[in-house]
Structure formats: C-alpha cells, structure tokens
Amino acid sequence: MGRHFEVRAAAMAASAKQKSAVYMRASKEIYAAAKSGEPDPASNLALRAAIEKYRKQCPKDVIERAIEKAKGGDAVAYIEGRYEFMGPGGSNLIVDTLSDNPNRALVTVRTIVTRSGGKMASVIYNFEHVGILNFAGTETGPVEESLILGDVDVLSVELNDGELEVKVSPNDLAKAQEVLKADLGIEDYDRAETTMYPNDWIEINDEDKVKMQKILDQLDEAEDVQSVYHNVDNI
C-alpha cells in the first residue's frame, strides 16, 4: 500500500495512543477526587475541578464511569508523587504521578528522564503554582475588573491571538469561574486547571530539543504519569 499508508497508519496509531493516555489520566484523577469526598461535583470542589480540567479532552462517558466506579465498594489507593529534574540543555522538569504503585512510578519516571541525559535535582523554586483559565475574548479590562471586585486574587490577565489567559491564585480558581459566569456569562473554557508555571522560559539547541521531546513523548505514554511541567519555550 506504500509509504503514504504506513505514515498515515503510524499517525493514527499515535493519536489513538495519546487519546488512551489522556482517558486513563482523566479516569484516575476523577476517581481519586470523587473518593476524596462526596462523588458529587456540586459539593466536591476537587471533583468539580478534575471534571472541568478534562471536560474537553475526553468523552462524557469516561468521566461518568470514573465517578460511578468511585461510588462502588472497592477502593483503589492512588498515591500522588512529584519528581523534579534538570533536563537536557539546563531545562527544568517537574513530573507529577498518580499511582497504586509509587515505587514503580518513581523508577519509570527516573529511567525515562535519566536515559536522555537528565538528572534528579531540585527545580521547584523556578516554578509558580497558579490557576489558569483560557477562553475566547478580546478585552482584558472587564475581566480583570470583575475578578478584582469579586475578591479573586488575580495574578495577570493577558490577551493572545483572540484568547484571554487569566492567572489567579490556585485556591481561587473555582471562585474565578463563578465570578466570570455571574458577571460576564463566561462558562466555556479551553483550559481551566491549576498548574506549575515557570518563572522564566529558556530555549535549548536542536540536539537537546530532540532529547527533551523524547522525554516528553515517553512520559506522555507512561501509565503512572499525570502531569508534566517544563520551562522550554521552543518545543
């Protein structure tokens, strides 16, 4: 069938694998959040945040199955982990895991990063824990004013290519959404989650970019990895 078919088949397989990885992460995070309190997003803030985070990334039935599983009698004990690395080209890398086997999670993550030249190191000080909201918009003023009057701890409001990016204190993410809905009718977000945001972005050379991309691709497919944060701007 030719090279074109092989390339297309490989691309489809990669896409399917990426979707599967996202669905798995969503299921675990939503399940763990539902188990942490009531399995009802109306009363469970962590569950509501997890649902909002993955709402546009996976089908509704994936979310519903995870919540239903949490209502059952059997409980899987997922344990959170966080690992910090100095990556290729002096980059900084933070990997969050959620696993029923934390030893396996550590070995997997450490092996992936160190095989491509990284090493474990403290880099957390180069990141800031923030809540981020991305949504369509053209004016920063009304958004910023609404949030400030709503007693939300606003860090920044920026406009980029027809989309607004709002950074708030991570504890105020849900409050910010409530204020924006009540004041401006904003409910649809391209991104709504807490994240580790780098204080400074760096650029690395082509050789290190290849190594870094390999790390990111392998972490994306790793069973126990939930989130990956880095400070490389040109990747």
N, C-alpha and C positions, 0 to 999 in steps of 0.2 A: 504493500500500500504506500510505500515511500516514506521519505524523511518527514514530510509535512504531517502525515498522520501520526508518526511517532512523537513529534514535538507537541502536537495538539493533545494526544493521549497523556503525555507526561504532564502537561499543564493542567489538564482536567484532574489527574490523579493528585497533583499537588494541591489544587483548590479543594478537593474533597477531603484531603488530609488536614488542611488548615481549618475547614469548617468543623470537622470532627473534633479537633483540638479545642476550638472555641466552645463547642457544645459541652465538652467534658468539663472545661473550666467553669462554665456557667452553671452546670448542674451541681458541681461540688460546692461552689461558693453560695449558691442559693439554698442548697440543702443545709449547709453549715449555719447560714444566717437564720433559716427557719427553725433549726434545732436550738439556736441560742435564746429563743423566746417563743412567743406565740407564732404559729405558722400563718400569720395574717399580716400582710403588708400595712394594713390600716393602723395596727398597733405595734408593729415591729419595725423600728427605724432601720436597722441593719438589713432586714429582708427587703424593705422598700428600696434602699439604696442599691442592693445587689440586682434587683429586678430592673431598675432604671439603667444600671450600667450595661446590662446585656440585652435590653429590650429590642434594640435594633440589630443585634448581632446574631440572634438565634430565634427560631420559631417559638410561638407562644406555647406549644405543647411541651417543649423542652423545659420551660420554666414551670409549667403546671405539674409535670411529672416529678420534678425535684421537690416541689412543695408537698405533693401528695406522699412522696417517699418519706419526707420528714415527719409526716403525721403518723406513720406506722410505728410499730413497737420496736423494731430493730434499729439500733443506732450505730452508725459508723463514726468512729472518733477521728476526725480530721484535725491535724495539728499544724499550726502555722509555723513557718520558718522564714528567716531573712538572711541572705548571704551577700556579702559585699566583696567586690573585686576591682583590682586595677587591670584594665583590659588592654588590648592592642593600642599602640600609639599613645599611651598615657591616658586612655579613656577611663571613665568611671562607670561601674556597672553594679546595679542592685537587682537581686533576684528574689522574689517572694514565692514561697511554696505553700501548698496546702495538701497534706498527705496523711494517709493512715500508717505510713512507714517513714518517719522523719530521717532515719539513718539512710534509707535508700534515696530519699530526696537529696540529702547533702552530698552523697557520693556521686549521684548523677550530675548534679549541677556543677560540682567542683571539677569533675572529669571533663565535662563539655568545655568549660572555660579554660582550664589549665592546658588542655591539649592544643589550644590555639594561642598559647603564649600568655594567658592571663594568670594572675595570682591573687590569692585572698588578701585583702587589705581593707582598712577602714576608710570608707569614702562617703559615709552618710552625711558628713558635715558639708559636702558640696551640693546637697540637695535640700529642698524645702518641701514639707508636707502641705499640700494645698488641695482645695476643692476646685474643680474646673467644670465650667458649663460652656458648651459651644452651641450656638444656634444662629439661624438666619436673622440678619438685622443690618441696619445702616447707620444708626445713631447710638453713640455711647452715652450721651448726656442723660436722657430719660432713664436708661437702665441704671446708671451709677446713682442718680438721684433717688430712684425708687428703693434701691438696696440700702443706701445710707439711711434714708428715712425709716426703713424697715428694721433698723438696728442690726444690719448684717455687716460683719467685719469684711469689708471689701479690700482686696489687695490690688487689683487692677481691672480695668475694662478696656479692651482693645478691639479695633476693627481691622480685619484682614480679609480682603477679597470677598466682600459681601457677607462675612460671617463674624459675629461677635464672640469674643472669648472673655469670659469672666472668671477671675480667680478670687476665691474667698477663703477664709479660714475653713479648714476641713470640717470643723464642728458645725459650721453654718451652711453647709451645702444644702441640706433639706429645707432650711429656713429660707435660703435664697430662692429656691424653686417655688416655695409657697408665696413669697412676696412678688415675684415676677408674674406668677399666674394671677394673683389677686389684682395687681396694679396694671399690668400690661397685657394680660391674656396670653402669656407665653407658656406653652406646655410641651412643645416639640423640641427635643434636644438631640443634636448629633452626638454629643458626648456629655455625660453627667456622672462624674466619679471623683473620688479622691485619688491623688497620685503623688509621686515624688518628682518634683520639678527641679531640674538642675539650675544652680545659681549662675553658672557660666557654661556656654556651649563651646566645643572645640571642633576643629577639623583635623582629620588624620589622612595620611598618604594612601595611595591606592593599594599598596601591599597590605597595610593594616586594615583597610576597609574590607578586603576580601576575608581576612581573619575574623573581623568583627561580624560580618554578615553571616559567616558560617556559625559563629556562636549563637547569634540571634535566631537563625533558622532551626538549629538543633534544640535550643531552649523552647522555641515555639511548639515543637513536637513532643517535648518531654512530658510524661504523664503527670508529674507532681508539680510542675511549674504553673503558677497563677499569673504573675505579673513580672515584667522585666522593665527596668528603667535605665537609661544611659544618657550621656551628655554629648554624643557625637552628632554634629549638625549636618554633616554631608553624607549621611547614609539613609 
